[in-house]
Each structure stands twice: as C-alpha cells, then as structure tokens.
Amino acid sequence: MDCALPIAQQRFCAIDFESSRASGQPLEVGLFLMEHLEWRPDLAWGRRLASPSTPDAPSLVSLWPDLVHRLRDRVVVAYGAGTEKRFLRTFPLHGFGPWIDVLPLARSVLPALPRHRLSDVVAALGLQASLAELLPQGAFHEALFDAAACLLVLRDLIARCQLSEQPLELLFKPDLSQYYQQAERRSP
C-alpha cells in the first residue's frame, strides 16, 4: 500500500466489533469495503462470534484467515478505533494498517455537533437514506451496519472537504482545535 497515493486511489476496509458489556468479549465482527471511493458491498462480511449464548458460532481466532484476506493491503477504518484495535491485539504483529479513526475526522468537520456518536454524525450529514440503501435490514450497534456507516461518513467527509486528490496521511491527524473550542463553550 502506498500512502503517498491520493485518497481516491486507496483501498479501505472499515471494521467494527460489537461486544458484551458484561464480559467485554467480542460478540460480532463486521467489515465493509470501499475501493477508489466506490462501495464494494459484494465484499461485505459479518459474523457472530462464539459466546455463551452462541456456542456454535466461530471464535475470533478461527476467523483469522478471513480477516487477513479482507484487511491486508487496505487502509483500516474504524469509528472510535480503540475497541477494534484492542480486539485485533489477539493477533500480535498482524501488520494491519495504516489506521484511520473517523471519530476525530467527524469532530474536526462538525465541531458544533453536541455529540459525535456514529448515529448522530450519520443524521447530521443526512446519510440515513444512503445507509439504508446499502444495508436495508441493518441497525446501529450491529457490526456490519456500523462498519458501513463508518465508511459512509468517511466518504462523505472526504467529498465535503474536497480531499479525494490529497495524500492519505492528511486523514491521520485531523485538526481538532475548533472541536475543542466548541466543547469549552458547551462546558458549564
């Protein structure tokens, strides 16, 4: 992967894990792909993971070949990437990346938005219909749906900010100064 290539020439894979609040274990994983800023719904992939309530589902470790196949040589995208990075630590030295966390990008572009939950950002950008078109039966807090929403937000922010011909590294560390100023104004 060549990070110097313009954003429009990159291959992206959004990943999302849904986990149990009680155990902190992953229950579901979803991947949604985009190449050259075009959707690849034919490559969308989601799986329930083994848990006490779904013992017949595959374990995260058993899905390693599928994850490698879909994440290798792609820019890995997540919304609030901490959870996804934590679960992928199951596979030390996996080498996936570079990573783009869409949450700081959303905060940078929409600093006045009171909350930056994925569903709030999708609504603020008017992307609900596009998301429903991609995954008509999906809902927020389902791994595949959230992965698609994350990529949809990323693509929209790239278009709004006219970044498609810019280098990928521009997305790694967005300017959050306006967000922090807005947050200070909202604080009592």
N, C-alpha and C positions, 0 to 999 in steps of 0.2 A: 504494500500500500504506500502510495506516495502522498504525504501530507501537503506537499507543495502544489499539488493539483488543485484547480478551483473546486469549490464546494459542489458545483453542478456535475462534476465528473466523479464524485465519490460514491462508494457503496456503503450504505448504512444498514445497521440491524439494531432495532430497539428491542430491549429485553425488559421484562417485568416479572417479578416474583410476587406472589401473594403468600402470606404466611399466617400461621396461627399466633394470635396474641398471647395465648396461654403458654405454648411451648416455644415459640419463636422459630419453629421449624417451617421450611417451605412446604406449601401445600399445592402450589400450581406455578408453572412457568409458561410464559408466552413470548414469542419472537415475531416481529413484523419487520419486513424488509423493504428497502427503497434503493433503487439504483438510478443514478443520474437524475435524482429528484422525481422519479416516477415510481408508483407503487408496484410492489410485487406480491399481490395477495395470493398468488399461486404458491408462494414460498412461505406463507404464514404458517406458524407452528405453535401449538399449545398443548400442554399435557398436565393432567392431575398427577400429583406425586404421592407416593406411599405415605400413609399416616395411619393412626389407629382406626380412623373411620373409613379409610380406603386402602386396606392392606394388599389388595390385588393390583394396585397401581404401581408403576415403576418407581424405583428410587432415583434420586438426582444423579447419583454416581452411575447408574445403569444407562442414563441418557447422555453420558459424556460424548460418545461418538456423534450423536445428533447435534449436540451443542457445538462441538468443534467444527463440524461441517457447515453450520449456519453462521457462526461467529468469526471464523478465520478469515483474514484479509478484508475485514469490514470495520468501519468506524462503529464502535459500540455506543449506543444511545440509551439513556435512561432518564427518568424524571425523579430527581432526588436519588442519585445513583448509589448512595450508601448501602441500602439493602441489597441491591443487585451485586455490588462488589463484595459484600460480606458473604453472600451465598456462593459466589464463584470462587471464593478462597478455599472452598472444598477441594479445588483442583489447583494446587500450588504450581507456580510457574506456567500458568495456562497461556500467557502471552497475548490475551485478547486486548484489543485497543488499537488506536487511542480511544479514549472515552470522551463523550460529550454529555454533560448533565444539562438537561433542558430547563430545569428549575431556575438556575441563575440567569439563563437567557431570557426566560419569561419575566423574571423580576427586573431585568435590565430594560426590556422593551415596554413593560407595563408597570412602572414603578408605583403608580397611584392605586392599583388594584388592592383592595384591603386584604385579600387572602389569595394565595397562589397555589391552592390545591389544583390538581390536574383538571378536575371538572370545572372549577371556577375559571381557569385560563381558557379551556375549550369554549365555555359560554361567552367569555369576554371577547374572544376572537371571532365569535359567530360560526364555530366549526361543528356544531351539533349535527346538522344535516349531512355534512360530508362524512363524519364519523359513523353515523347511522347507515350511510350508503356502503361504507367499507365493511362494517360488521353489524348487519341489521338486528341480529338476535343478542348482541352483546350488551354489557352494562359495566359501569365503572366498578373497580375492585375485582374485575376478572382479568387475569394476567394478559391474555391475548388482546382484549379490548384496550387495556391501559397502555400496552406496547404500541398499538396502532394510534391511540390518542397522542402519545408522546411524539411519534414521528409526524403526525399531522400538525401538531403545534410547531415542531421544528421546521417543517417545510413552510408553514405559514410565516414564521418569523424571518426565515431566510428571504422569502419573497418581499415581505413588508420593508425589510431593511436593505433590500437590493444587494444581497450578499452572494448571489449564485456564482459570480465570477471572481470572488475573493478567495484567498487561500484558506484551507480548513482551519488552520491554527487560530484564526480570528474567532472561532466559536469556543475555544477552550477556556478563555478567561474574559467573560464579558464585563463591561464597566457597570458596576453596581452603585455608583455614587448617587444617582438620582433615587434609586430604591431606598437607600439608607436615609437620605434626606426626607423622603416621604414617610418613612417609618418613624423617624424622630418627630415629625409633625403630628402623627397619629397618637404617639405616646402621651399619657397624661402627665 
